[in-house]
Amino acid sequence: MTCELCERDVEKLTVHHLIPRQKKGHHGPKINICSACHRQIHTLFDNTRLAQELNSKQKLIDEPKMQKFLSWVSKQNPNRKVKVRGRRR
């Protein structure tokens, strides 16, 4: 299975709600991503910013902090757990 963000082939994908469930995104658009990308998204951004500004796959890919992460993680072994870093600001 291929992550829709980093494009690595991984064993298991997670579902990311582009509009967080806490912001009424239960039935909204979703993407299938690896756990590393999912953890990084929620480490960097709060649900309000995700709902208002980063509510599409392309907006996530274009966000500078995610671009840096995606560039790095795409080179990592998909069979190993990736440590995520960063914090919300």
Secondary structure, 3 states (H helix, E strand, C coil): CECCCCCCECCCCEEEECCCHHHCCCCCCEEEECHHHHHHHHHHCCHHHHHHCCCCHHHHHHCHHHHHHHHHHCCCCCCCCCCCCCCCC
